[in-house]
Amino acid sequence: MTTMKFIVSLLCVFSWLSAGAVQWQWHNPQLEKSGNVSNIWNQGWDEGNYARFPASAKSEVRGAVWNLSRHSAGLALRFVTDAKVVKVRYGVTGGWSMAHMPTTGVSGVDLYRLNADGSDSFCAGSYHFADTVTYTFNVDRRPKPGDQEYALFLPTYNGVKWMEVGVADGDSFRFVPAPTDVKPVIIYGTSITQGACSSRPGMAWTNVVCRKLRRPVINLGFSGNAYIEEPVIRYMTDVDAAVYVFDFLPNNDRREKEEVKKLIIDAVHQVRAKRTAPILLVEHAGYSSDEVDEQRHASYNTLNDAQHEAYDILRKEGVKDLYYLSREEIGLDPDSWVDVVHYTDFGMKKEGNVVAEKLKKILKKHK
């Protein structure tokens, strides 16, 4: 019996050593580029980092906007591998979480397998947050053997200093470069657009849209700072987009109605001075306390009235390919919010699905 116990113990040790001896090959998307084509999806400007504005914007946009543009909201990697385990490791620039938003949403990543039928499958990962953040994804159940394509969505409210994707030695791996022949959708908005308060990056509504459309979606959401500013729209129109989306109303509740109306009209004119692509105006979806708070009820209705009046004026001026998405179409209910204005995953998914369907119709009409 003693000999048998010894043999069993020895086998356990060998098994442990064997598991620990797995060698990992680590892939850096910044170092494994195919020519001059970036591996970072949903990025308007490739400058070898994980930011959302180019260096030239630092002197042209407000400091708060610049700082928020360092966050990797909406950015993604795509890669193809036959690995049964995928690891991700990276460093971030700021704190991991916020009072109303979990660490996994602020600083985490999300992995999806992209299926041949156009659907995606969520890959839950185990994670550890430290100086180096690590995620491990078990992906050994698959519809077919061999290579699978994956999309990895990056943190919404943190900056990424560096990132690597790891698979075991012997597994195939290659990054899928960002497309150069597909025009992106580009969205200018608020903290909600940036991703507050999704529990994980894949649930941010712009990423829901990206997953639904299978098309690049550039996130220009700036928390508390979507003030309909000329420099931001100028950079927005630097991108030759398929559709330009404005969803900035919640950050303009301290402005008078006529000022908001003028800013919207000017913003549309600014886009039209350079680009002919469709423009979609999205209404304020409301507040969770709408049924009990008269001031907030009046506030978002005033903003939506201002935008719809601006829309009517622009249409009468003959501005073409201008589209509108109303609060009623978005259709949120009180469970859609974490607090007064920021969305739960439920709210994110709902708005993402509605916007995606609207964009599908617009894109079909203008293909």
C-alpha positions, 0 to 999 in steps of 0.5 A: 500500500505504501508503494502504491501511494508513492507511485500515485504521488509521483504521478501527480507530481509528474502531471503537475510538472507537465502542466506547468511546463507548457511553453507559451508563444506571445504575440504583440499586435504592434510588432506583428503588423502586415506591412503598414496595415494596423492590427488594431480594429476600430481605430481612426488613426494608427500611431502605434498605440491604443489611443483614439485620437492622433498626437496632433489632436492634443493641441486642438481639443480640450484637455479633458477630451484628450485625456479620455481619448487615451482610453481604448474604448471600442478598440479591438483585436481580431486573430485566427488560431486553433488554440484550445486555450488563449491567454491575454496579458497587458498593462493599463494606465489608470485605476481598475474600477469606478464606484458604479462600474466594475473592474471588468468593464473599466479595465477588462477585455472580452473575447468572442468567437466569430462564427461562420453564420455571422453570429458570435459566441462569448468566451468567458475568461478567468482574470487577475488584475495586478500590474500586469492584467491577465485573462485566460480563455478556455475555447476547446468546444468549437463547431469544427476542428482547426482555426477559429476567428476571435474578436477581443474588445479592449478596456472602455475606461482605461488606457492600454500601455502594452498587450500580448496574446498567448497560445501554446507552442505548436498552436497556429496564430495570426492577427487579422489586420484591420480592413482598409477597404471597408468604411467604418461607422464613427460615433461621437457621444458621451460616457454612455457611448464610451461604455458606462456602465457595461459590466464588460467591454463587449456589452458597450453599445458601440461594441454591440453594434460592431458585433452585429454589423461585422464592420469597424465602429469607431468610438468617440465617446468622451465621458462628460465631455461630448459638448458638440465641439468643432475640433472633435467633429473636424477629426471625426470627418477626417475619417471617411466613414460609411455613417456619422452618428451623433449621440451627444445630447445627455452632456448638453443639459445645461445649455439653452434649447436654442444654443443646442439647436444651433450647435447641432445645425452647425455640426451637421453643416460641418460634416456636410462641408467635407463628407456626403455620407449619411448622418444619424442623429440619436435622441437622448434616451431619457433617465431612469427616474423619468416617472418621478422626477419632473426636472429630469423629465423636462430636461431630456424632452427639451434636448430632444425637442431642440434636436428634432427642430434642428433636424426639421430645419436641416431637412428644409434646407435640403440637407440630404441623407440625414436620419433620425432615431427617437427615444421611443424607438430606443425604448428603454425602461427603468431597468436599463440604467445603473443610476440616473443616466448610465446604462446597465448591460440590459440598456446597452444591449437594447440601444446597441440592437436598435442602433444596429438595425437602423444602421443596417437599413441606412447602409443597405440604402447607401451601398 
